[in-house]
Amino acid sequence: MKSVKRWLVVVMVAVMLVAPVTASAQRIIYTVCQWYSADDNCYKCSDYFSVRSEDQAQKKCRAGTPHYFPSVGALQAWMISNCTCDHD
């Protein structure tokens, strides 16, 4: 009976230590693409989207500059002062 309890404790500890590492590896990155419009003399921004890697964000932004944020709130605060063109 003691060996079963020890085995359960070991399994629980392993799950508690491995689960957060796995969750952080699947982290979502919120991204906005920004372009400079010479005609309007302002910066245009895309709608935000989420990706799991920087490579995915760069592919979606193509010629624009990707900006990365940990949360939607931080992203929206940044967009207020950095996206100066009217949003289409």
C-alpha positions as CSV (number, residue, x, y, z in Angstrom):
1,M,0.0,0.0,0.0
2,K,2.9,2.4,0.8
3,S,4.4,1.8,-2.7
4,V,1.1,2.8,-4.3
5,K,1.0,6.0,-2.3
6,R,4.6,6.8,-3.2
7,W,3.9,6.1,-6.9
8,L,0.8,8.4,-6.8
9,V,2.9,11.2,-5.1
10,V,5.6,10.9,-7.7
11,V,3.0,11.0,-10.6
12,M,1.3,14.1,-9.0
13,V,4.6,15.9,-8.6
14,A,5.6,15.1,-12.2
15,V,2.3,16.4,-13.5
16,M,2.5,19.6,-11.4
17,L,6.0,20.3,-12.7
18,V,5.5,19.4,-16.4
19,A,2.1,21.0,-17.0
20,P,3.3,24.6,-16.5
21,V,6.3,24.1,-18.8
22,T,4.1,22.6,-21.5
23,A,1.6,25.5,-21.1
24,S,4.3,28.2,-21.4
25,A,5.7,26.5,-24.5
26,Q,2.3,27.0,-26.2
27,R,2.2,30.7,-25.4
28,I,0.1,32.9,-27.6
29,I,1.7,36.1,-28.9
30,Y,-0.6,39.0,-29.9
31,T,0.7,40.8,-32.9
32,V,0.0,44.0,-34.9
33,C,1.5,44.8,-38.3
34,Q,2.5,48.4,-38.9
35,W,3.2,50.2,-42.2
36,Y,4.2,53.8,-42.9
37,S,2.0,55.5,-45.5
38,A,4.0,58.2,-47.3
39,D,0.9,59.5,-49.1
40,D,-1.0,60.2,-45.8
41,N,2.2,60.8,-43.7
42,C,1.0,58.5,-41.0
43,Y,1.3,54.9,-39.7
44,K,-1.3,52.3,-40.6
45,C,-1.9,49.2,-38.5
46,S,-3.5,45.9,-39.2
47,D,-6.1,44.3,-36.9
48,Y,-4.4,42.3,-34.2
49,F,-4.0,38.6,-34.5
50,S,-2.5,35.8,-32.4
51,V,0.4,33.6,-33.4
52,R,2.6,31.0,-31.6
53,S,5.9,32.0,-33.1
54,E,7.7,35.1,-34.5
55,D,8.1,33.4,-37.9
56,Q,4.3,33.1,-38.2
57,A,4.0,36.8,-37.4
58,Q,6.6,37.8,-39.9
59,K,4.9,35.8,-42.7
60,K,1.5,37.4,-41.9
61,C,3.0,40.9,-41.9
62,R,5.0,40.5,-45.1
63,A,6.3,44.1,-45.7
64,G,5.0,45.6,-42.5
65,T,6.8,45.7,-39.1
66,P,5.4,43.2,-36.6
67,H,5.0,44.3,-33.0
68,Y,4.5,41.8,-30.3
69,F,2.4,42.0,-27.0
70,P,1.7,39.7,-24.1
71,S,-1.9,40.8,-23.8
72,V,-4.7,42.5,-25.7
73,G,-4.8,45.3,-23.2
74,A,-1.1,46.2,-23.8
75,L,-1.7,45.9,-27.6
76,Q,-4.7,48.3,-27.6
77,A,-2.8,50.9,-25.4
78,W,0.1,50.8,-27.9
79,M,-2.2,51.2,-30.9
80,I,-3.8,54.4,-29.6
81,S,-0.6,56.4,-29.9
82,N,1.2,54.5,-32.7
83,C,-1.5,53.9,-35.3
84,T,-2.0,57.5,-36.5
85,C,-4.0,56.9,-39.7
86,D,-7.8,56.4,-39.5
87,H,-8.5,52.7,-39.3
88,D,-10.1,51.5,-42.5
